[in-house]
């Protein structure tokens, strides 16, 4: 068994099982009805047999948003990229709020496993990280306003169309319909994620789908 997998089995699985997460490979889901919490162990693509590295990603998925954006039922085991936001473990501060721990916004934490002894040392650190920072943060994300504020304050919505679309849906969910519409119209004008943005705009504006005529 690879060291990362052994570490996950001994130090991560028990904590997340206690937290009501279900496991698939090195990803975990916790269904909270409107939201699905996701935690994922990401191995480095450059891992060698005696030199492994990994990081931890987290996110919160809103299945309803996924169904609106993609126009199909969301039946998958949730993945971090499906979330309204996603963070590395290092982005979560000791106070529990996402931020950047250095002046470099790409700051990330990767753990190295170069010997068998590292499994225990790193495992204890990772377990504490999960129990003391990641789980309390996810627990605190219990309404649309909090999801909106995190996405707004961290700037995670700025770079790509899908985060912007999710941000628009969050705005609509907290009663800021005009702001939601403005974001979506701006995306359409710039031809960014146009198909999805148009679909979501119709939803926000309350436009019903037209039924195809029966033969």
NORUR-V988098 format. One record per residue. PHI is phi in whole degrees, -180 to 180 (none if undefined). BURIAL is I if it has 24 or more other ideal C-beta (glycine too) atoms within 12 Angstrom, else O. D_LAST is the distance of its C-alpha to the last C-alpha in Angstrom with 1 decimal. Layout:
phi->PHI burial->BURIAL d_last->D_LAST
phi->PHI burial->BURIAL d_last->D_LAST
This chain:
phi->none burial->O d_last->58.9
phi->-66 burial->O d_last->58.7
phi->-62 burial->I d_last->60.6
phi->-62 burial->I d_last->57.6
phi->-66 burial->O d_last->55.9
phi->-64 burial->O d_last->59.1
phi->-59 burial->I d_last->59.5
phi->-61 burial->I d_last->56.0
phi->-64 burial->O d_last->56.6
phi->-87 burial->O d_last->59.9
phi->-112 burial->I d_last->59.7
phi->-103 burial->I d_last->56.1
phi->-53 burial->I d_last->54.2
phi->-60 burial->O d_last->56.5
phi->-66 burial->I d_last->56.2
phi->-78 burial->I d_last->52.4
phi->-64 burial->O d_last->52.0
phi->-63 burial->O d_last->54.2
phi->-87 burial->I d_last->52.0
phi->71 burial->O d_last->48.9
phi->-89 burial->I d_last->47.4
phi->-106 burial->O d_last->45.5
phi->-107 burial->I d_last->46.3
phi->-144 burial->O d_last->44.5
phi->57 burial->O d_last->46.8
phi->-111 burial->I d_last->48.6
phi->-126 burial->I d_last->46.1
phi->-134 burial->I d_last->46.0
phi->-121 burial->I d_last->43.4
phi->-131 burial->I d_last->44.2
phi->-85 burial->O d_last->41.2
phi->-116 burial->O d_last->42.2
phi->86 burial->O d_last->38.8
phi->-69 burial->O d_last->37.9
phi->-125 burial->I d_last->39.9
phi->-124 burial->I d_last->40.6
phi->-82 burial->I d_last->44.1
phi->-128 burial->I d_last->44.4
phi->-128 burial->I d_last->47.7
phi->-138 burial->I d_last->48.0
phi->-94 burial->I d_last->51.0
phi->-106 burial->I d_last->50.7
phi->-80 burial->I d_last->53.1
phi->-67 burial->O d_last->54.6
phi->-71 burial->O d_last->53.2
phi->-102 burial->O d_last->56.9
phi->-61 burial->O d_last->58.0
phi->-118 burial->O d_last->60.7
phi->-52 burial->O d_last->61.9
phi->-113 burial->O d_last->64.9
phi->-154 burial->O d_last->63.5
phi->-107 burial->I d_last->60.3
phi->-136 burial->I d_last->59.0
phi->-153 burial->I d_last->56.1
phi->-133 burial->I d_last->54.8
phi->-123 burial->I d_last->52.7
phi->-112 burial->I d_last->49.5
phi->-135 burial->I d_last->48.0
phi->-161 burial->I d_last->44.9
phi->-126 burial->I d_last->42.8
phi->-99 burial->I d_last->39.0
phi->-108 burial->I d_last->36.7
phi->-53 burial->I d_last->33.6
phi->-60 burial->I d_last->31.6
phi->-65 burial->I d_last->32.5
phi->-60 burial->I d_last->31.5
phi->-69 burial->O d_last->28.0
phi->-68 burial->I d_last->27.7
phi->-65 burial->I d_last->29.1
phi->-100 burial->O d_last->27.2
phi->58 burial->O d_last->23.9
phi->-159 burial->O d_last->24.2
phi->-61 burial->O d_last->26.1
phi->-96 burial->O d_last->29.8
phi->-117 burial->O d_last->30.9
phi->-80 burial->O d_last->33.7
phi->-71 burial->O d_last->37.4
phi->-60 burial->I d_last->38.2
phi->-115 burial->I d_last->40.1
phi->-55 burial->I d_last->42.6
phi->-62 burial->O d_last->40.7
phi->-79 burial->I d_last->37.8
phi->-71 burial->I d_last->40.2
phi->-67 burial->I d_last->40.4
phi->-151 burial->I d_last->43.8
phi->-144 burial->I d_last->45.9
phi->-135 burial->I d_last->49.6
phi->-80 burial->I d_last->52.3
phi->-56 burial->I d_last->54.8
phi->-68 burial->I d_last->57.4
phi->-80 burial->I d_last->55.5
phi->-91 burial->I d_last->56.0
phi->-76 burial->O d_last->59.4
phi->-62 burial->O d_last->61.9
phi->-77 burial->O d_last->61.0
phi->96 burial->O d_last->57.4
phi->-104 burial->O d_last->55.8
phi->-61 burial->I d_last->54.2
phi->-169 burial->I d_last->56.4
phi->-109 burial->O d_last->58.2
phi->-81 burial->O d_last->61.4
phi->-136 burial->O d_last->62.9
phi->-72 burial->O d_last->62.7
phi->-89 burial->O d_last->60.3
phi->-69 burial->O d_last->56.7
phi->-94 burial->O d_last->55.8
phi->-56 burial->O d_last->58.2
phi->-138 burial->O d_last->57.2
phi->-112 burial->I d_last->58.9
phi->-121 burial->I d_last->58.9
phi->-100 burial->I d_last->61.0
phi->-106 burial->I d_last->62.9
phi->-125 burial->I d_last->63.7
phi->-105 burial->O d_last->66.4
phi->-137 burial->O d_last->68.4
phi->-65 burial->O d_last->67.7
phi->-67 burial->O d_last->69.8
phi->-65 burial->I d_last->67.3
phi->-60 burial->I d_last->64.7
phi->-70 burial->O d_last->66.6
phi->-60 burial->O d_last->67.8
phi->-70 burial->I d_last->64.4
phi->-59 burial->I d_last->62.6
phi->-62 burial->O d_last->64.7
phi->-66 burial->I d_last->64.0
phi->-66 burial->I d_last->60.2
phi->-59 burial->I d_last->60.1
phi->-65 burial->O d_last->62.0
phi->-61 burial->I d_last->59.7
phi->-67 burial->I d_last->56.7
phi->-74 burial->O d_last->58.2
phi->-97 burial->O d_last->60.1
phi->-124 burial->I d_last->57.7
phi->-68 burial->I d_last->54.2
phi->-66 burial->I d_last->53.4
phi->-60 burial->O d_last->55.0
phi->-63 burial->I d_last->53.0
phi->-62 burial->I d_last->49.7
phi->-58 burial->O d_last->50.8
phi->-77 burial->O d_last->51.4
phi->-85 burial->I d_last->47.9
phi->-113 burial->O d_last->46.6
phi->-156 burial->O d_last->44.6
phi->-66 burial->I d_last->42.6
phi->-61 burial->O d_last->45.5
phi->-68 burial->I d_last->47.7
phi->-62 burial->I d_last->45.0
phi->-59 burial->I d_last->44.7
phi->-67 burial->I d_last->48.5
phi->-64 burial->I d_last->49.0
phi->-64 burial->I d_last->46.5
phi->-70 burial->I d_last->48.0
phi->-76 burial->O d_last->51.7
phi->-92 burial->I d_last->51.5
phi->74 burial->O d_last->49.6
phi->-68 burial->I d_last->47.2
phi->-88 burial->I d_last->44.3
phi->-86 burial->O d_last->45.7
phi->-90 burial->O d_last->45.2
phi->-131 burial->O d_last->41.5
phi->-60 burial->I d_last->38.1
phi->-63 burial->I d_last->36.9
phi->-59 burial->I d_last->40.1
phi->-66 burial->I d_last->39.6
phi->-66 burial->I d_last->36.0
phi->-61 burial->I d_last->37.3
phi->-64 burial->I d_last->40.1
phi->-63 burial->I d_last->37.7
phi->-66 burial->I d_last->35.8
phi->-65 burial->I d_last->39.2
phi->-60 burial->I d_last->40.2
phi->-63 burial->I d_last->37.1
phi->-70 burial->I d_last->37.9
phi->-104 burial->O d_last->41.5
phi->89 burial->O d_last->40.5
phi->-100 burial->O d_last->41.2
phi->-64 burial->O d_last->37.8
phi->-62 burial->O d_last->39.3
phi->-64 burial->I d_last->41.0
phi->-62 burial->I d_last->37.8
phi->-63 burial->I d_last->35.9
phi->-62 burial->O d_last->38.9
phi->-62 burial->I d_last->38.9
phi->-68 burial->I d_last->35.2
phi->-66 burial->I d_last->35.5
phi->-65 burial->O d_last->38.6
phi->-61 burial->I d_last->36.9
phi->-64 burial->I d_last->34.1
phi->-63 burial->O d_last->36.8
phi->-90 burial->O d_last->38.6
phi->57 burial->O d_last->35.5
phi->-115 burial->O d_last->36.4
phi->56 burial->I d_last->33.6
phi->-59 burial->O d_last->31.3
phi->-60 burial->O d_last->27.9
phi->-69 burial->I d_last->29.2
phi->-63 burial->I d_last->31.1
phi->-65 burial->I d_last->28.2
phi->-63 burial->I d_last->26.1
phi->-69 burial->I d_last->29.1
phi->-60 burial->I d_last->29.9
phi->-61 burial->O d_last->26.5
phi->-64 burial->I d_last->27.3
phi->-62 burial->I d_last->30.9
phi->-80 burial->O d_last->29.8
phi->78 burial->O d_last->27.4
phi->-81 burial->O d_last->24.3
phi->-84 burial->O d_last->21.2
phi->-66 burial->O d_last->18.3
phi->-85 burial->O d_last->15.3
phi->-76 burial->O d_last->12.1
phi->-71 burial->O d_last->9.2
phi->-64 burial->O d_last->6.5
phi->-79 burial->O d_last->3.8
phi->-76 burial->O d_last->0.0
